[in-house]
Amino acid sequence: MAGGVAIGVATRDDTLRPFFARGFGPELSAGGQKLRLCVTAPAGSAVRASLEPGRPIAIGFSPPTVARAVQMKGSIEATGELDEGDHERMVRHLDAFIVEAGHFGVAEPLVRRYAAAVDCVAVMCAIDEIYDQTPGPTAGQRR
């Protein structure tokens, strides 16, 4: 999770309309029960409106260079502005993602420009379930 993984965040509104956002700078609690994540959600967007405490959330982690994936499901506990630790984790995560994207010929300035253009919110989640989503015989199995 702390490497250069691509992070996808799925939420929904009250009518079950789904939303997708990118995540950066994950931090898993020592016991693995909580996850803090910076989620791309511009002010006034439907994604930001869907990030309310008590709502379900699913987060997928996958390195772009290998067919390996993990999905966490849980509920949103709190949201807020990014703090200094969030910014530091985002920089580390982005630097690692740049290395991964470079394996496919994606230039560093392009990745940095993409990440710099987003408005993020800090999200704290309670993790209830973890699934292996790697293609193969264990795909979809609970961990």
JOBEL-V407703 format. One record per residue. RES is the residue in one small letter. SS is DSSP state (h for helix, s for strand, l for the rest). PHI is phi as a letter, one per 20 degrees, with the letter a starting at -180 (none if undefined). Layout:
res-><RES RES>
ss-><SS SS>
phi-><PHI PHI>
//
This chain:
res-><m a g g v a i g v a t r d d t l r p f f a r g f g p e l s a g g q k l r l c v t a p a g s a v r a s l e p g r p i a i g f s p p t v a r a v q m k g s i e a t g e l d e g d h e r m v r h l d a f i v e a g h f g v a e p l v r r y a a a v d c v a v m c a i d e i y d q t p g p t a g q r r>
ss-><l l l l s s s s s s s s l l l l l s s s s s s s s s s s l l l l l s s s s s s s l l l l l h h h h h l l l l l s s s s s s s s l l l l l s s s s s s s s s s s s l l l h h h h h h h h h h h h h h h h h h h l l l l l h h h h h h h h h l l l s s s s s s s s s s s s s l l l l l l l l l s l>
phi-><none e e e f e c d d d c b d f e m f e c c b e d b l f c e f g e m e c c d b e d f b g g n e f f f f e e d g n f f b c c d c b f f e c e c b c c d c a c f e a c a f f d g f f f f f f f f f f g f f g f f f f f d n e f g g f f f f f f f e d d d c e c d c e e d b c c e d f g p f d g n f f e>
//
